[in-house]
Amino acid sequence: MIRMTRRTVFALFATTMLTGGLPGAAAAQETLDDIVVTAQKREQTLQTVPASVQPLSSETLERRALRNLEEFSRFIPSLTFSGMSGAGTRNIILRGIAPSGGGDPTVVTYLDDILIPNALDPQLYDIARVEVLKGPQGDLYGASSAGGLIRYISAAPDHEHFLGKGELSASTTRNGDPSYGAAAAINVPLGSGIAVRGSLVFDRKGGFVDNLHPPSGTIEKDVNDENRLTGRLALGLKPSETVDLTLSLLYNKRDISGLADSDRSIFTPMGKPSDRLAVRFHREFVDDESWVFNGTANIDLGIGAITSSTGYVRQDQRLQFDLNGLFFLDPALFGGYSYPGFDPRVNGPFATNPNTLKLAPATRPRKTRQVSQEIRFASAWRFPVQLLLGGYYLDGKAIEDYSNGFFTPIPDYAVGVYGGDPNSLTEIGYHDRTDFRETAIFGNLSWKFAGDRGEITIGMRHYDRKSSRVVTDHPDVLFPQGTSGRVRSKGELYSATGSFQLTPRLFAYARYSEGFRPGQSRALPGALCDLDFRNLGIDRASLQPFTDPEKLKNKEAGIRFTSADNSFSANITGFHIRYDGIQQGIVLPTCGNFFAINGGRATSQGVEISLSAAPARGLTLGFDLGYTDSRFDNDNAIGRIDKGERLQFVPEWTAALRADYRFLLSGRLDGILRGDLTFTDTRQTGFGGVGTRPALATELPSFVLAGLQAGVSKDRWELVAIVSNLFDVTPVYNNSVERFGSSSLDGRTWSIGRPRTIGARLSYDF
């Protein structure tokens, strides 16, 4: 594996700085003054936004074939993610704010003004841009925007022009199945203030992970194929010059036939991430189908604008996972102890034990429904004071039916371990319903001074978030989980910013902001876990049926600079975040239950640098660097955390270097060269226990990903050859011991990325 040292990162940084200052630079590149964002719920140029916002344009996403979070996150400093979990989603981490427990994310996703589940993850095609807002955004976006948020801004219907585009792609992955895709979009103005815009994109990603089936010893090739389909239809209505209405419907379908995992277990004792070999008794899959409706109305009153946004989200998921390793039934995994019915001296080795073959996979059908409404007024007064005032409402539910157990009963196991019904087929099975509701009033007041060069803004959000959870066990389960609880988070969140245009080319700002992540109802384990609680010094009877919310306070400052000829721009931001009441998940070892606690506090601080340059005609360069130091501020014996330990999944350094070169070949034929190089530092996924450093095995290795494109363009056609992961490294996004945690072989599962992939893309705009 290729590793990038910090010295190398700084060398890249210095190189980009030097090339940015070369004489004779072209002025054709997009500047900070050209880029318009709506992160603060107003249209602003990127040069004058007093907050850390990093946009990715539609052109950038499509030219680099960045279809989803996994593909574009490496170009955003301080943005990373952990591997896909049993919930069919990924944890998103921004500025070191990383969830280690709790039911809600620390970074949320929006489609325009509509909150959508992070698991939805639509294909990105024919959208205006992606906006990544860094740091707590609680004043304008409320719950769970603790580390920041990601906004997908849809391309609006165009009332003036007939537009269209399409593309075809195909590729092959080393030692994997082929991939292919197609996308198309069209915009049709129908006159009389009516326009329609639609898009459809399909991608099939060939599998690259093999699976060893322990009972038979056979290996199934490339089990993690993935099919994605995203379609969007938008109707734009403009009955007058002052009223604009958009109705849109997004459909997203995702079928994943297996996770991108590689295992080390008793069946693969020398296993490593680069083997790309999983060990599963049963097929795993994640299927989800989602619909998002959005109705947005803008009314220009002259003195300001009223915006109303109504959203409805419907998501249905089917998930199946192989949890045979979680039963810890094999003596080789459990220190020589044999569970009743699994004694190898009686029935033979675990893999071929007749009782092992009766273990069924876990199933998790899930439904999510939510309705949201936001209405706000943004003033456009002719004097220095401006007002933003709005209200927000969210009402939703999440329903899950979880079950794992046996195809046919195992009487010795049921009676010998739990004293349960010998004919029971279900070890754990329950119906889990969570209802949540949030209401809020938000606003800010800004004052411009010094001839509009300076601005001070003060903001506040009053929120009331309620959540209730009821877990009802299925009949005759061996291990009951039933519980119920309610949790409420209410209060105020504040923000304050000051900015000043020091020169026409130099802008500076300072910002204070707050955020929160709701507490969650939690299942209180039964008497089987009393020994674990006594060992932790906890009285189970005194526990509340919920965790407290997390609170965050952020301080940041930044400068933005653009050269006089627009050939060079720079954006530098420093931040300091205080993170209190961290929700952490712990495993109770005796009873094997998962339990959530509030684990203490942490500090996350760092620097982010973004540079762009056009040192020669047709050539543009970009460089992004992020440094994040995110550590616990206190010892926590229950969570087995020492002061100074790093938060999970947070790399200290991230970096991205991009180059685009377009040149004349002959006549109307242009040549195209594109390249990128990204770096993700090591990340810690586990804690070592009080007074003990985390095990080296829980550290994820750093990795460098490189991509190249070369091709030609003529008029509206473009044909490029593409190489992704040029060095064929194995990026590791997560590791866990959940499947093989008791193994003396240090069994674990790694979540990994795609190997080297070579392909081509043909696109056409009209």
ZAMARGU-4260 file (C-alpha; in steps of 0.2 Angstrom, whole numbers, plus 5000, padded with zeros to 4 digits):
<rodrens>
0) 5000/5000/5000 | 5006/5017/4996 | 5007/5029/5011 | 5009/5048/5011 | 5018/5056/5025
5) 5015/5073/5031 | 5030/5079/5023 | 5023/5074/5006 | 5007/5083/5010 | 5016/5099/5014
10) 5027/5097/4998 | 5011/5095/4988 | 5004/5111/4996 | 5020/5121/4993 | 5020/5115/4974
15) 5002/5121/4972 | 5006/5138/4980 | 5021/5140/4968 | 5011/5136/4953 | 4997/5147/4958
20) 5009/5162/4957 | 5016/5159/4940 | 5015/5174/4928 | 5004/5174/4913 | 4989/5165/4921
25) 4973/5164/4912 | 4958/5172/4920 | 4945/5160/4913 | 4942/5150/4928 | 4927/5152/4940
30) 4931/5164/4954 | 4924/5165/4972 | 4913/5180/4966 | 4905/5169/4952 | 4900/5155/4964
35) 4883/5158/4972 | 4877/5147/4987 | 4862/5147/4997 | 4869/5139/5013 | 4863/5153/5024
40) 4846/5153/5016 | 4850/5168/5006 | 4859/5169/4989 | 4877/5175/4992 | 4893/5174/4983
45) 4905/5162/4990 | 4918/5176/4993 | 4906/5185/5005 | 4898/5170/5015 | 4903/5172/5033
50) 4904/5153/5036 | 4914/5138/5030 | 4905/5132/5014 | 4913/5121/5001 | 4903/5119/4985
55) 4906/5106/4971 | 4898/5112/4955 | 4888/5101/4943 | 4902/5102/4931 | 4915/5095/4943
60) 4904/5081/4949 | 4900/5075/4931 | 4917/5077/4923 | 4925/5067/4937 | 4910/5055/4938
65) 4907/5058/4956 | 4890/5050/4959 | 4888/5049/4978 | 4895/5053/4995 | 4909/5040/4994
70) 4916/5047/4978 | 4915/5066/4982 | 4920/5066/5000 | 4938/5064/4997 | 4939/5081/4989
75) 4932/5090/5004 | 4945/5093/5018 | 4939/5087/5035 | 4925/5076/5028 | 4926/5057/5029
80) 4914/5043/5032 | 4914/5026/5040 | 4910/5010/5031 | 4892/5004/5028 | 4884/4997/5044
85) 4870/4984/5047 | 4858/4998/5046 | 4862/5000/5027 | 4870/5017/5030 | 4886/5026/5033
90) 4892/5038/5047 | 4897/5054/5040 | 4911/5064/5050 | 4914/5082/5048 | 4928/5092/5058
95) 4930/5077/5069 | 4912/5077/5076 | 4910/5058/5075 | 4896/5047/5081 | 4901/5033/5092
100) 4884/5029/5098 | 4866/5036/5098 | 4852/5034/5085 | 4854/5051/5076 | 4868/5056/5064
105) 4880/5070/5068 | 4880/5076/5050 | 4863/5077/5040 | 4859/5077/5022 | 4847/5089/5013
110) 4839/5089/4996 | 4836/5107/4993 | 4827/5112/5009 | 4821/5095/5013 | 4829/5084/5026
115) 4832/5066/5020 | 4839/5051/5028 | 4858/5048/5026 | 4854/5031/5020 | 4845/5038/5004
120) 4861/5043/4995 | 4855/5047/4978 | 4865/5047/4962 | 4871/5064/4958 | 4867/5069/4940
125) 4859/5085/4934 | 4860/5094/4950 | 4866/5112/4952 | 4879/5109/4965 | 4883/5101/4982
130) 4886/5112/4997 | 4895/5106/5012 | 4893/5116/5027 | 4906/5113/5040 | 4904/5115/5059
135) 4888/5116/5070 | 4873/5123/5060 | 4860/5122/5073 | 4853/5140/5071 | 4847/5138/5054
140) 4846/5119/5052 | 4842/5112/5069 | 4844/5094/5076 | 4859/5083/5071 | 4868/5096/5061
145) 4881/5095/5074 | 4896/5093/5064 | 4888/5101/5048 | 4877/5096/5034 | 4877/5091/5015
150) 4865/5100/5004 | 4861/5093/4986 | 4854/5108/4976 | 4843/5102/4962 | 4845/5110/4945
155) 4829/5120/4943 | 4817/5120/4927 | 4823/5133/4915 | 4809/5143/4907 | 4819/5150/4893
160) 4830/5137/4885 | 4828/5119/4879 | 4842/5109/4886 | 4848/5091/4887 | 4863/5080/4890
165) 4867/5062/4891 | 4881/5050/4894 | 4886/5032/4893 | 4900/5023/4903 | 4908/5006/4905
170) 4923/5000/4916 | 4932/4985/4922 | 4938/4982/4940 | 4954/4972/4944 | 4948/4955/4949
175) 4930/4960/4949 | 4915/4961/4938 | 4912/4974/4925 | 4903/4990/4928 | 4892/5001/4917
180) 4880/5016/4917 | 4869/5028/4908 | 4862/5045/4912 | 4851/5058/4903 | 4843/5074/4907
185) 4831/5086/4898 | 4823/5103/4901 | 4808/5108/4891 | 4800/5126/4892 | 4782/5124/4888
190) 4778/5143/4888 | 4765/5153/4898 | 4777/5151/4913 | 4778/5132/4913 | 4794/5122/4911
195) 4798/5103/4914 | 4815/5096/4919 | 4818/5077/4921 | 4833/5066/4923 | 4837/5048/4925
200) 4853/5039/4930 | 4857/5021/4931 | 4874/5014/4937 | 4879/4996/4940 | 4895/4993/4950
205) 4902/4976/4948 | 4907/4966/4963 | 4925/4964/4969 | 4923/4954/4985 | 4923/4935/4986
210) 4914/4925/4999 | 4920/4909/5008 | 4905/4898/5012 | 4912/4889/5028 | 4901/4873/5027
215) 4905/4869/5009 | 4922/4878/5008 | 4918/4885/4991 | 4921/4903/4986 | 4908/4913/4977
220) 4916/4927/4966 | 4912/4945/4966 | 4897/4945/4978 | 4895/4964/4981 | 4887/4969/4965
225) 4877/4986/4967 | 4863/4993/4956 | 4857/5011/4958 | 4843/5020/4949 | 4839/5038/4952
230) 4826/5048/4943 | 4819/5066/4946 | 4805/5075/4938 | 4802/5094/4941 | 4788/5105/4936
235) 4792/5124/4936 | 4777/5136/4937 | 4780/5155/4935 | 4762/5163/4935 | 4770/5180/4937
240) 4787/5189/4938 | 4785/5189/4957 | 4779/5171/4960 | 4790/5155/4957 | 4784/5138/4961
245) 4793/5121/4959 | 4786/5104/4962 | 4798/5089/4961 | 4798/5071/4964 | 4814/5061/4966
250) 4814/5042/4965 | 4830/5032/4972 | 4832/5013/4971 | 4847/5004/4978 | 4851/4986/4977
255) 4867/4979/4985 | 4870/4961/4985 | 4883/4961/4998 | 4894/4972/5008 | 4912/4977/5003
260) 4920/4968/5018 | 4935/4958/5020 | 4937/4946/5036 | 4950/4938/5047 | 4942/4923/5056
265) 4945/4905/5061 | 4941/4901/5043 | 4954/4914/5036 | 4966/4916/5050 | 4978/4926/5040
270) 4965/4937/5032 | 4969/4955/5028 | 4959/4969/5019 | 4968/4967/5002 | 4962/4949/5001
275) 4944/4955/4998 | 4938/4939/5005 | 4922/4939/5017 | 4916/4924/5027 | 4897/4922/5027
280) 4886/4907/5030 | 4871/4917/5022 | 4869/4929/5008 | 4869/4948/5013 | 4859/4962/5005
285) 4853/4979/5006 | 4838/4985/4996 | 4830/5001/4998 | 4817/5011/4988 | 4814/5030/4992
290) 4803/5044/4986 | 4805/5062/4990 | 4792/5075/4986 | 4796/5093/4987 | 4785/5108/4984
295) 4794/5125/4985 | 4786/5142/4982 | 4795/5159/4981 | 4786/5175/4982 | 4795/5191/4979
300) 4787/5205/4989 | 4799/5219/4984 | 4804/5222/5002 | 4810/5204/5003 | 4805/5186/4998
305) 4794/5173/5006 | 4800/5155/5004 | 4789/5140/5008 | 4796/5122/5006 | 4785/5106/5009
310) 4793/5089/5009 | 4788/5071/5011 | 4800/5057/5012 | 4795/5038/5010 | 4809/5025/5012
315) 4807/5006/5012 | 4822/4995/5016 | 4825/4977/5016 | 4841/4971/5025 | 4848/4954/5028
320) 4864/4950/5037 | 4874/4935/5042 | 4876/4935/5061 | 4882/4917/5064 | 4898/4924/5071
325) 4889/4935/5084 | 4882/4919/5092 | 4900/4915/5098 | 4895/4897/5098 | 4912/4890/5091
330) 4924/4885/5105 | 4938/4892/5095 | 4929/4909/5096 | 4925/4908/5114 | 4940/4902/5124
335) 4936/4883/5122 | 4919/4884/5130 | 4905/4874/5120 | 4887/4880/5120 | 4874/4866/5122
340) 4871/4859/5105 | 4888/4865/5098 | 4901/4854/5107 | 4913/4849/5093 | 4916/4832/5102
345) 4898/4828/5099 | 4893/4836/5083 | 4909/4840/5074 | 4917/4857/5070 | 4907/4872/5070
350) 4906/4875/5051 | 4899/4858/5048 | 4889/4855/5064 | 4871/4851/5059 | 4865/4864/5072
355) 4876/4877/5064 | 4867/4875/5048 | 4850/4879/5057 | 4856/4896/5061 | 4846/4909/5051
360) 4852/4926/5045 | 4846/4942/5053 | 4832/4952/5044 | 4829/4970/5046 | 4814/4977/5036
365) 4813/4996/5039 | 4801/5010/5035 | 4804/5028/5036 | 4791/5041/5034 | 4793/5060/5037
370) 4784/5076/5033 | 4792/5093/5034 | 4787/5111/5032 | 4798/5127/5032 | 4792/5144/5029
375) 4804/5159/5030 | 4805/5178/5025 | 4821/5185/5019 | 4821/5204/5018 | 4828/5215/5004
380) 4827/5232/5013 | 4835/5247/5006 | 4844/5251/5022 | 4859/5242/5032 | 4848/5231/5042
385) 4841/5214/5036 | 4831/5201/5043 | 4828/5182/5041 | 4814/5174/5050 | 4806/5157/5049
390) 4797/5142/5056 | 4800/5124/5054 | 4790/5108/5057 | 4796/5090/5056 | 4785/5074/5059
395) 4791/5057/5056 | 4792/5039/5061 | 4804/5024/5059 | 4798/5006/5060 | 4809/4991/5060
400) 4805/4972/5062 | 4821/4964/5068 | 4823/4945/5069 | 4837/4932/5070 | 4836/4914/5076
405) 4835/4897/5068 | 4827/4888/5053 | 4822/4874/5065 | 4823/4873/5084 | 4839/4869/5093
410) 4832/4862/5110 | 4849/4860/5119 | 4854/4877/5115 | 4838/4886/5120 | 4836/4877/5136
415) 4854/4876/5141 | 4858/4894/5138 | 4842/4903/5142 | 4830/4891/5149 | 4818/4895/5136
420) 4805/4886/5125 | 4815/4872/5117 | 4804/4874/5101 | 4808/4893/5099 | 4814/4898/5082
425) 4819/4916/5087 | 4833/4921/5098 | 4830/4940/5096 | 4815/4947/5087 | 4806/4963/5090
430) 4795/4977/5082 | 4803/4994/5085 | 4794/5010/5082 | 4801/5027/5084 | 4790/5043/5082
435) 4799/5060/5081 | 4793/5078/5080 | 4802/5094/5080 | 4796/5112/5079 | 4807/5127/5078
440) 4807/5146/5076 | 4823/5153/5069 | 4830/5169/5063 | 4844/5181/5062 | 4847/5200/5061
445) 4861/5207/5051 | 4868/5225/5050 | 4880/5231/5037 | 4892/5246/5040 | 4907/5255/5033
450) 4899/5257/5016 | 4893/5238/5016 | 4910/5232/5018 | 4907/5226/5035 | 4893/5215/5042
455) 4887/5209/5059 | 4874/5195/5061 | 4866/5188/5076 | 4855/5172/5075 | 4845/5161/5086
460) 4834/5145/5085 | 4821/5140/5098 | 4818/5121/5096 | 4807/5108/5103 | 4812/5090/5098
465) 4802/5075/5105 | 4805/5057/5102 | 4796/5041/5108 | 4802/5023/5106 | 4792/5007/5109
470) 4800/4990/5107 | 4789/4975/5107 | 4796/4958/5107 | 4790/4945/5095 | 4781/4930/5104
475) 4792/4916/5112 | 4809/4925/5110 | 4824/4918/5120 | 4831/4935/5123 | 4818/4949/5126
480) 4822/4967/5121 | 4805/4975/5125 | 4806/4993/5131 | 4798/5010/5129 | 4804/5028/5132
485) 4802/5046/5128 | 4815/5059/5126 | 4813/5078/5124 | 4826/5091/5119 | 4821/5109/5119
490) 4830/5126/5121 | 4839/5139/5111 | 4854/5139/5099 | 4864/5155/5095 | 4876/5161/5082
495) 4885/5177/5079 | 4896/5182/5065 | 4906/5197/5060 | 4914/5199/5043 | 4924/5213/5033
500) 4929/5216/5015 | 4947/5222/5019 | 4950/5225/5001 | 4941/5221/4985 | 4950/5205/4985
505) 4952/5200/5003 | 4938/5195/5014 | 4939/5190/5033 | 4926/5183/5045 | 4924/5176/5063
510) 4909/5165/5068 | 4902/5158/5084 | 4889/5144/5082 | 4880/5131/5092 | 4873/5114/5088
515) 4865/5098/5096 | 4861/5080/5093 | 4845/5073/5101 | 4846/5061/5115 | 4839/5044/5111
520) 4827/5032/5120 | 4837/5016/5124 | 4833/4998/5129 | 4837/4994/5147 | 4844/4977/5147
525) 4836/4964/5159 | 4843/4955/5174 | 4854/4944/5163 | 4865/4960/5162 | 4866/4964/5180
530) 4883/4957/5182 | 4890/4969/5169 | 4882/4984/5177 | 4889/4979/5194 | 4906/4978/5186
535) 4904/4995/5179 | 4897/5002/5196 | 4880/5006/5189 | 4863/5003/5197 | 4852/4997/5183
540) 4837/5002/5192 | 4842/5020/5193 | 4845/5022/5174 | 4835/5033/5164 | 4827/5026/5148
545) 4835/5039/5137 | 4852/5047/5134 | 4855/5066/5136 | 4857/5077/5120 | 4874/5082/5114
550) 4879/5100/5114 | 4892/5109/5103 | 4900/5126/5103 | 4910/5131/5088 | 4922/5146/5086
555) 4930/5149/5069 | 4938/5162/5058 | 4943/5163/5040 | 4950/5173/5026 | 4947/5172/5007
560) 4958/5180/4994 | 4956/5182/4975 | 4970/5189/4964 | 4967/5204/4953 | 4967/5194/4937
565) 4957/5180/4945 | 4970/5167/4942 | 4972/5163/4960 | 4961/5161/4975 | 4963/5155/4993
570) 4952/5151/5007 | 4959/5147/5025 | 4949/5143/5040 | 4953/5139/5058 | 4941/5131/5070
575) 4939/5126/5088 | 4923/5115/5094 | 4918/5110/5111 | 4909/5094/5111 | 4899/5089/5127
580) 4888/5075/5132 | 4895/5063/5119 | 4883/5048/5116 | 4894/5032/5116 | 4889/5014/5113
585) 4897/5001/5124 | 4895/4982/5124 | 4890/4973/5140 | 4902/4958/5138 | 4893/4945/5149
590) 4876/4947/5141 | 4882/4953/5124 | 4870/4968/5124 | 4873/4985/5116 | 4870/5000/5128
595) 4871/5019/5125 | 4879/5031/5138 | 4884/5049/5138 | 4903/5047/5138 | 4910/5064/5142
600) 4917/5078/5132 | 4929/5082/5118 | 4938/5096/5109 | 4940/5096/5090 | 4951/5109/5082
605) 4960/5112/5066 | 4963/5121/5050 | 4957/5120/5032 | 4965/5127/5017 | 4958/5127/4999
610) 4968/5135/4984 | 4964/5136/4966 | 4975/5143/4952 | 4975/5145/4933 | 4994/5146/4929
615) 4992/5144/4910 | 4978/5145/4897 | 4967/5130/4898 | 4975/5124/4915 | 4967/5124/4932
620) 4974/5117/4948 | 4966/5115/4965 | 4972/5110/4982 | 4963/5106/4998 | 4971/5102/5015
625) 4962/5098/5031 | 4970/5096/5048 | 4959/5090/5063 | 4964/5086/5081 | 4949/5078/5089
630) 4951/5071/5106 | 4942/5067/5123 | 4945/5079/5137 | 4941/5068/5151 | 4944/5050/5157
635) 4928/5039/5156 | 4930/5022/5165 | 4913/5016/5159 | 4917/5020/5141 | 4935/5013/5143
640) 4942/5030/5137 | 4957/5039/5143 | 4959/5058/5142 | 4968/5062/5125 | 4962/5048/5115
645) 4956/5052/5097 | 4938/5051/5092 | 4933/5037/5081 | 4935/5038/5062 | 4943/5055/5062
650) 4959/5057/5051 | 4971/5070/5057 | 4976/5075/5039 | 4966/5075/5023 | 4972/5082/5007
655) 4966/5083/4988 | 4976/5089/4973 | 4966/5092/4956 | 4972/5097/4939 | 4962/5100/4923
660) 4970/5104/4906 | 4961/5107/4890 | 4971/5111/4874 | 4968/5112/4856 | 4973/5097/4846
665) 4967/5102/4828 | 4952/5112/4821 | 4938/5110/4833 | 4945/5095/4842 | 4951/5098/4860
670) 4962/5087/4870 | 4957/5084/4889 | 4968/5079/4903 | 4962/5077/4921 | 4970/5071/4937
675) 4968/5070/4955 | 4977/5064/4970 | 4969/5062/4988 | 4975/5057/5005 | 4966/5051/5020
680) 4977/5049/5036 | 4975/5035/5049 | 4959/5034/5060 | 4956/5026/5076 | 4941/5015/5078
685) 4942/5008/5096 | 4948/5012/5113 | 4961/5003/5123 | 4953/5004/5140 | 4958/5014/5156
690) 4977/5016/5156 | 4979/5006/5140 | 4983/5012/5122 | 4971/5007/5109 | 4976/4991/5100
695) 4986/4994/5084 | 4973/4983/5075 | 4960/4995/5078 | 4969/5009/5068 | 4964/5011/5050
700) 4979/5014/5038 | 4981/5029/5028 | 4979/5028/5010 | 4981/5038/4994 | 4969/5037/4979
705) 4974/5043/4962 | 4963/5046/4946 | 4967/5050/4928 | 4957/5055/4913 | 4962/5058/4895
710) 4952/5061/4880 | 4945/5072/4867 | 4931/5085/4865 | 4922/5092/4849 | 4908/5104/4850
715) 4896/5096/4863 | 4904/5079/4863 | 4917/5072/4875 | 4925/5055/4876 | 4937/5051/4890
720) 4947/5036/4896 | 4946/5035/4915 | 4958/5026/4928 | 4952/5026/4946 | 4963/5021/4960
725) 4978/5021/4949 | 4990/5013/4962 | 4977/4999/4966 | 4978/5002/4985 | 4965/4995/4997
730) 4956/5010/5006 | 4950/5004/5023 | 4935/5014/5029 | 4930/5004/5045 | 4935/4989/5055
735) 4925/4980/5068 | 4926/4965/5079 | 4907/4962/5080 | 4907/4946/5070 | 4923/4938/5077
740) 4926/4948/5093 | 4930/4934/5104 | 4943/4925/5093 | 4960/4922/5099 | 4965/4926/5081
745) 4960/4944/5083 | 4946/4941/5071 | 4939/4957/5063 | 4930/4964/5048 | 4936/4978/5037
750) 4925/4989/5026 | 4935/4992/5010 | 4935/5002/4994 | 4935/4998/4976 | 4952/4992/4967
755) 4959/4999/4952 | 4946/5002/4939 | 4948/5006/4920 | 4935/5013/4909 | 4928/5026/4897
760) 4914/5038/4897 | 4905/5046/4882 | 4894/5062/4885 | 4884/5074/4875 | 4876/5091/4879
765) 4863/5099/4868
</rodrens>
